């Protein structure tokens, strides 16, 4: 019963998030930032428990700077490509700053690091090892979730044909809704039919409960989720959405479901390596932020690209 109540609360919370996305793009940006920071913190802890130490506060600081870069780019009228390049340059500079700064400034502290002494790494080797571990927490989930800012501001990204062809359509809401519809229905169908049909395991060493039958029906769920979003917007904005077909959204739902399930398996692999059941306990029996967003994180950049290819 507790799981049912928590599931209902999460559904209502998702509806609230979509409402915020519709009425205020910048308010939704703050929500994305908060969840990104929580996800980064959880992933950093999982990486640490797996025996891969990172630099304190660097992943969280980078996550905030990615938000700032997107905000500045949007307010200054940058294109999506310019914002992506801006974020990439900032991340590279952070990487170089941390690497070079560590070698010159924090030598004594790192030489005395217990992990380095136990692993018997050289000082420079340990610095490189730790900086790269930190970089992994920046790429996933920070950079992947960063595309959610771009989806949220589709109409002001200077994408030319997209802005003209879909004028008056809440394309940010459309993109975010497409992400969650594919991920949620894919996950729901996979779990429901996997428990019902059972059969051969998909990846028993990574996630013992997932079955091949569940994964196949998960593909169907992703397709249905994609089509539902398309049909809903087609009924409300028929002229704007007449330029695309339901066949295209079948393909998006199919590929999106595969990506969503890969994201789920990736997080399961990280948790198994860290020897923990959940990434956190923010949602109690439903785990942490990463446990709720694992199917979404890889899907966000894919949906971003798809919407641009379809409408721009």
NORPEVEN-V560859 format. One record per residue. N is the residue number from 0. RES is the residue in one small letter. SS is DSSP state (h for helix, s for strand, l for the rest). PHI is phi in radians with two decimals (none if undefined). NEAR is the number of other C-alpha atoms within 8 Angstrom. Layout:
n->N res->RES ss->SS phi->PHI near->NEAR
n->N res->RES ss->SS phi->PHI near->NEAR
This chain:
n->0 res->x ss->l phi->none near->4
n->1 res->x ss->h phi->-1.07 near->5
n->2 res->x ss->h phi->-1.17 near->8
n->3 res->x ss->h phi->-1.15 near->7
n->4 res->x ss->h phi->-1.09 near->8
n->5 res->x ss->h phi->-1.13 near->11
n->6 res->x ss->h phi->-1.08 near->8
n->7 res->x ss->h phi->-1.14 near->8
n->8 res->x ss->h phi->-1.12 near->8
n->9 res->x ss->h phi->-1.14 near->8
n->10 res->x ss->h phi->-1.14 near->8
n->11 res->x ss->h phi->-1.13 near->8
n->12 res->x ss->h phi->-1.16 near->8
n->13 res->x ss->h phi->-1.11 near->8
n->14 res->x ss->h phi->-1.09 near->8
n->15 res->x ss->h phi->-1.10 near->8
n->16 res->x ss->h phi->-1.06 near->9
n->17 res->x ss->h phi->-1.15 near->11
n->18 res->x ss->h phi->-1.11 near->8
n->19 res->x ss->h phi->-1.09 near->11
n->20 res->x ss->h phi->-1.03 near->13
n->21 res->x ss->h phi->-1.23 near->10
n->22 res->x ss->h phi->-1.54 near->6
n->23 res->x ss->l phi->-2.65 near->8
n->24 res->x ss->h phi->-1.12 near->12
n->25 res->x ss->h phi->-1.27 near->6
n->26 res->x ss->h phi->-1.15 near->9
n->27 res->x ss->h phi->-1.19 near->12
n->28 res->x ss->h phi->-1.00 near->11
n->29 res->x ss->h phi->-1.10 near->8
n->30 res->x ss->h phi->-1.12 near->8
n->31 res->x ss->h phi->-1.04 near->11
n->32 res->x ss->h phi->-1.07 near->11
n->33 res->x ss->h phi->-1.06 near->8
n->34 res->x ss->h phi->-1.19 near->9
n->35 res->x ss->h phi->-1.12 near->12
n->36 res->x ss->h phi->-1.09 near->11
n->37 res->x ss->h phi->-1.14 near->9
n->38 res->x ss->h phi->-1.14 near->11
n->39 res->x ss->h phi->-1.09 near->16
n->40 res->x ss->h phi->-1.07 near->10
n->41 res->x ss->h phi->-1.15 near->13
n->42 res->x ss->h phi->-1.15 near->12
n->43 res->x ss->h phi->-1.06 near->11
n->44 res->x ss->h phi->-1.18 near->8
n->45 res->x ss->h phi->-1.12 near->12
n->46 res->x ss->h phi->-1.11 near->14
n->47 res->x ss->h phi->-1.13 near->11
n->48 res->x ss->h phi->-1.16 near->9
n->49 res->x ss->l phi->-1.46 near->9
n->50 res->x ss->l phi->1.63 near->6
n->51 res->x ss->l phi->-2.17 near->9
n->52 res->x ss->l phi->-1.18 near->9
n->53 res->x ss->l phi->-2.22 near->11
n->54 res->x ss->l phi->-1.39 near->9
n->55 res->x ss->l phi->-1.12 near->5
n->56 res->x ss->l phi->1.25 near->6
n->57 res->x ss->h phi->-1.10 near->8
n->58 res->x ss->h phi->-1.06 near->15
n->59 res->x ss->h phi->-1.17 near->10
n->60 res->x ss->h phi->-1.11 near->8
n->61 res->x ss->h phi->-1.11 near->12
n->62 res->x ss->h phi->-1.02 near->15
n->63 res->x ss->h phi->-1.18 near->10
n->64 res->x ss->h phi->-1.16 near->8
n->65 res->x ss->h phi->-1.10 near->12
n->66 res->x ss->h phi->-1.09 near->12
n->67 res->x ss->h phi->-1.09 near->8
n->68 res->x ss->h phi->-1.04 near->11
n->69 res->x ss->h phi->-1.13 near->12
n->70 res->x ss->h phi->-1.10 near->8
n->71 res->x ss->h phi->-1.08 near->8
n->72 res->x ss->h phi->-1.07 near->12
n->73 res->x ss->h phi->-1.18 near->13
n->74 res->x ss->h phi->-1.18 near->7
n->75 res->x ss->l phi->-1.55 near->6
n->76 res->x ss->l phi->1.36 near->9
n->77 res->x ss->l phi->-1.19 near->11
n->78 res->x ss->l phi->-1.39 near->11
n->79 res->x ss->h phi->-1.05 near->10
n->80 res->x ss->h phi->-1.11 near->6
n->81 res->x ss->h phi->-1.11 near->9
n->82 res->x ss->h phi->-1.16 near->13
n->83 res->x ss->h phi->-1.08 near->8
n->84 res->x ss->h phi->-1.14 near->8
n->85 res->x ss->h phi->-1.04 near->9
n->86 res->x ss->h phi->-1.09 near->11
n->87 res->x ss->h phi->-1.06 near->8
n->88 res->x ss->h phi->-1.09 near->8
n->89 res->x ss->h phi->-1.08 near->8
n->90 res->x ss->h phi->-1.13 near->9
n->91 res->x ss->h phi->-1.09 near->8
n->92 res->x ss->h phi->-1.11 near->8
n->93 res->x ss->h phi->-1.09 near->9
n->94 res->x ss->h phi->-1.02 near->10
n->95 res->x ss->h phi->-1.14 near->9
n->96 res->x ss->h phi->-1.09 near->8
n->97 res->x ss->h phi->-1.14 near->9
n->98 res->x ss->h phi->-1.14 near->11
n->99 res->x ss->h phi->-1.23 near->8
n->100 res->x ss->h phi->-1.10 near->10
n->101 res->x ss->h phi->-1.17 near->10
n->102 res->x ss->h phi->-1.08 near->10
n->103 res->x ss->h phi->-1.59 near->7
n->104 res->x ss->h phi->-1.78 near->6
n->105 res->x ss->l phi->-1.86 near->9
n->106 res->x ss->h phi->-1.04 near->10
n->107 res->x ss->h phi->-1.08 near->6
n->108 res->x ss->h phi->-1.11 near->7
n->109 res->x ss->h phi->-1.31 near->10
n->110 res->x ss->h phi->-1.13 near->9
n->111 res->x ss->l phi->-1.57 near->8
n->112 res->x ss->l phi->-1.05 near->8
n->113 res->x ss->h phi->-1.11 near->6
n->114 res->x ss->h phi->-1.09 near->6
n->115 res->x ss->h phi->-1.12 near->14
n->116 res->x ss->h phi->-1.16 near->10
n->117 res->x ss->h phi->-1.17 near->6
n->118 res->x ss->h phi->-1.36 near->6
n->119 res->x ss->l phi->1.07 near->6
n->120 res->x ss->l phi->-1.45 near->8
n->121 res->x ss->l phi->-1.21 near->7
n->122 res->x ss->h phi->-1.08 near->10
n->123 res->x ss->h phi->-1.15 near->7
n->124 res->x ss->h phi->-1.11 near->8
n->125 res->x ss->h phi->-1.21 near->10
n->126 res->x ss->h phi->-1.06 near->12
n->127 res->x ss->h phi->-1.06 near->9
n->128 res->x ss->h phi->-1.07 near->8
n->129 res->x ss->h phi->-1.25 near->12
n->130 res->x ss->h phi->-1.14 near->13
n->131 res->x ss->h phi->-1.20 near->8
n->132 res->x ss->h phi->-1.08 near->12
n->133 res->x ss->h phi->-1.13 near->13
n->134 res->x ss->h phi->-1.08 near->10
n->135 res->x ss->h phi->-1.10 near->8
n->136 res->x ss->h phi->-1.31 near->13
n->137 res->x ss->h phi->-1.46 near->13
n->138 res->x ss->h phi->-1.15 near->9
n->139 res->x ss->h phi->-2.14 near->10
n->140 res->x ss->h phi->-1.81 near->13
n->141 res->x ss->h phi->-0.98 near->14
n->142 res->x ss->h phi->-1.19 near->11
n->143 res->x ss->h phi->-1.18 near->12
n->144 res->x ss->h phi->-1.24 near->14
n->145 res->x ss->h phi->-1.07 near->10
n->146 res->x ss->h phi->-1.17 near->11
n->147 res->x ss->h phi->-1.14 near->12
n->148 res->x ss->h phi->-1.09 near->12
n->149 res->x ss->h phi->-1.20 near->12
n->150 res->x ss->h phi->-1.05 near->12
n->151 res->x ss->h phi->-1.11 near->15
n->152 res->x ss->l phi->-2.12 near->12
n->153 res->x ss->h phi->-0.88 near->11
n->154 res->x ss->h phi->-1.23 near->12
n->155 res->x ss->h phi->-2.03 near->9
n->156 res->x ss->l phi->-1.60 near->12
n->157 res->x ss->l phi->1.14 near->10
n->158 res->x ss->l phi->-1.62 near->13
n->159 res->x ss->l phi->1.09 near->7
n->160 res->x ss->h phi->-1.00 near->8
n->161 res->x ss->h phi->-1.10 near->11
n->162 res->x ss->h phi->-1.14 near->13
n->163 res->x ss->h phi->-1.32 near->7
n->164 res->x ss->h phi->-1.21 near->8
n->165 res->x ss->l phi->-2.03 near->10
n->166 res->x ss->l phi->-1.06 near->7
n->167 res->x ss->l phi->1.61 near->4
n->168 res->x ss->l phi->-1.66 near->7
n->169 res->x ss->l phi->-1.28 near->8
n->170 res->x ss->h phi->-1.16 near->12
n->171 res->x ss->h phi->-1.08 near->14
n->172 res->x ss->h phi->-1.08 near->11
n->173 res->x ss->h phi->-1.02 near->10
n->174 res->x ss->h phi->-1.13 near->13
n->175 res->x ss->h phi->-1.12 near->12
n->176 res->x ss->h phi->-1.12 near->10
n->177 res->x ss->h phi->-1.11 near->12
n->178 res->x ss->h phi->-1.04 near->12
n->179 res->x ss->h phi->-1.24 near->9
n->180 res->x ss->h phi->-1.13 near->12
n->181 res->x ss->h phi->-1.12 near->18
n->182 res->x ss->h phi->-1.16 near->15
n->183 res->x ss->h phi->-1.17 near->10
n->184 res->x ss->h phi->-1.24 near->13
n->185 res->x ss->h phi->-1.08 near->18
n->186 res->x ss->h phi->-1.16 near->12
n->187 res->x ss->h phi->-1.14 near->10
n->188 res->x ss->h phi->-1.14 near->14
n->189 res->x ss->h phi->-1.10 near->17
n->190 res->x ss->h phi->-1.22 near->11
n->191 res->x ss->h phi->-1.13 near->9
n->192 res->x ss->h phi->-1.33 near->12
n->193 res->x ss->h phi->-1.15 near->17
n->194 res->x ss->h phi->-1.23 near->8
n->195 res->x ss->h phi->-1.31 near->6
n->196 res->x ss->h phi->-1.57 near->8
n->197 res->x ss->l phi->1.07 near->10
n->198 res->x ss->l phi->1.72 near->8
n->199 res->x ss->l phi->-1.18 near->7
n->200 res->x ss->s phi->-1.28 near->10
n->201 res->x ss->s phi->-1.37 near->10
n->202 res->x ss->s phi->-2.45 near->9
n->203 res->x ss->l phi->-1.04 near->9
n->204 res->x ss->l phi->-1.33 near->5
n->205 res->x ss->l phi->-1.73 near->9
n->206 res->x ss->s phi->-2.45 near->11
n->207 res->x ss->s phi->-1.06 near->9
n->208 res->x ss->s phi->-1.48 near->6
n->209 res->x ss->s phi->-1.40 near->14
n->210 res->x ss->s phi->-2.06 near->13
n->211 res->x ss->h phi->-1.15 near->11
n->212 res->x ss->h phi->-1.09 near->13
n->213 res->x ss->h phi->-1.11 near->17
n->214 res->x ss->h phi->-1.11 near->13
n->215 res->x ss->h phi->-1.14 near->9
n->216 res->x ss->h phi->-1.25 near->13
n->217 res->x ss->h phi->-1.10 near->16
n->218 res->x ss->h phi->-1.07 near->14
n->219 res->x ss->h phi->-1.11 near->11
n->220 res->x ss->h phi->-1.08 near->16
n->221 res->x ss->h phi->-1.12 near->18
n->222 res->x ss->h phi->-1.12 near->16
n->223 res->x ss->h phi->-1.10 near->12
n->224 res->x ss->h phi->-1.06 near->15
n->225 res->x ss->h phi->-1.10 near->15
n->226 res->x ss->h phi->-1.17 near->12
n->227 res->x ss->h phi->-1.08 near->8
n->228 res->x ss->h phi->-1.15 near->12
n->229 res->x ss->h phi->-1.04 near->10
n->230 res->x ss->h phi->-1.14 near->8
n->231 res->x ss->h phi->-1.08 near->8
n->232 res->x ss->h phi->-1.32 near->11
n->233 res->x ss->h phi->-1.15 near->12
n->234 res->x ss->h phi->-1.19 near->7
n->235 res->x ss->h phi->-1.49 near->6
n->236 res->x ss->l phi->-2.20 near->9
n->237 res->x ss->h phi->-1.05 near->9
n->238 res->x ss->h phi->-1.18 near->7
n->239 res->x ss->h phi->-1.21 near->10
n->240 res->x ss->h phi->-1.70 near->9
n->241 res->x ss->l phi->-1.31 near->8
n->242 res->x ss->l phi->-1.38 near->7
n->243 res->x ss->l phi->-2.11 near->8
n->244 res->x ss->l phi->-2.10 near->7
n->245 res->x ss->h phi->-1.20 near->8
n->246 res->x ss->h phi->-1.10 near->6
n->247 res->x ss->h phi->-1.14 near->8
n->248 res->x ss->h phi->-1.37 near->12
n->249 res->x ss->h phi->-1.13 near->12
n->250 res->x ss->h phi->-1.14 near->9
n->251 res->x ss->h phi->-1.06 near->12
n->252 res->x ss->h phi->-1.12 near->16
n->253 res->x ss->h phi->-1.14 near->12
n->254 res->x ss->h phi->-1.15 near->8
n->255 res->x ss->h phi->-1.06 near->14
n->256 res->x ss->h phi->-1.14 near->16
n->257 res->x ss->h phi->-1.06 near->9
n->258 res->x ss->h phi->-1.10 near->11
n->259 res->x ss->h phi->-1.06 near->17
n->260 res->x ss->h phi->-1.23 near->12
n->261 res->x ss->h phi->-1.13 near->9
n->262 res->x ss->h phi->-1.07 near->14
n->263 res->x ss->h phi->-1.10 near->10
n->264 res->x ss->h phi->-1.16 near->10
n->265 res->x ss->h phi->-1.07 near->9
n->266 res->x ss->h phi->-1.19 near->11
n->267 res->x ss->h phi->-1.09 near->10
n->268 res->x ss->h phi->-1.10 near->10
n->269 res->x ss->h phi->-1.11 near->10
n->270 res->x ss->h phi->-1.15 near->13
n->271 res->x ss->h phi->-1.14 near->10
n->272 res->x ss->h phi->-1.15 near->8
n->273 res->x ss->h phi->-1.47 near->11
n->274 res->x ss->l phi->1.06 near->8
n->275 res->x ss->l phi->-2.29 near->8
n->276 res->x ss->l phi->-1.43 near->6
n->277 res->x ss->l phi->-2.22 near->9
n->278 res->x ss->l phi->-1.29 near->14
n->279 res->x ss->l phi->-2.94 near->11
n->280 res->x ss->l phi->-2.28 near->10
n->281 res->x ss->l phi->-1.04 near->7
n->282 res->x ss->l phi->-1.79 near->10
n->283 res->x ss->h phi->0.98 near->7
n->284 res->x ss->h phi->-1.15 near->7
n->285 res->x ss->h phi->-1.64 near->10
n->286 res->x ss->l phi->1.44 near->14
n->287 res->x ss->l phi->-1.79 near->14
n->288 res->x ss->h phi->-1.11 near->14
n->289 res->x ss->h phi->-1.10 near->13
n->290 res->x ss->h phi->-1.12 near->12
n->291 res->x ss->h phi->-1.55 near->9
n->292 res->x ss->h phi->-1.88 near->8
n->293 res->x ss->h phi->-1.03 near->13
n->294 res->x ss->h phi->-1.39 near->15
n->295 res->x ss->h phi->-1.68 near->12
n->296 res->x ss->h phi->-1.03 near->12
n->297 res->x ss->h phi->-1.25 near->12
n->298 res->x ss->h phi->-1.34 near->14
n->299 res->x ss->h phi->-1.02 near->13
n->300 res->x ss->h phi->-1.08 near->11
n->301 res->x ss->h phi->-1.08 near->9
n->302 res->x ss->h phi->-1.14 near->13
n->303 res->x ss->h phi->-1.00 near->13
n->304 res->x ss->h phi->-1.14 near->8
n->305 res->x ss->h phi->-1.09 near->9
n->306 res->x ss->h phi->-1.11 near->10
n->307 res->x ss->h phi->-1.12 near->10
n->308 res->x ss->h phi->-1.14 near->7
n->309 res->x ss->h phi->-1.34 near->7
n->310 res->x ss->h phi->-1.97 near->11
n->311 res->x ss->l phi->-1.42 near->10
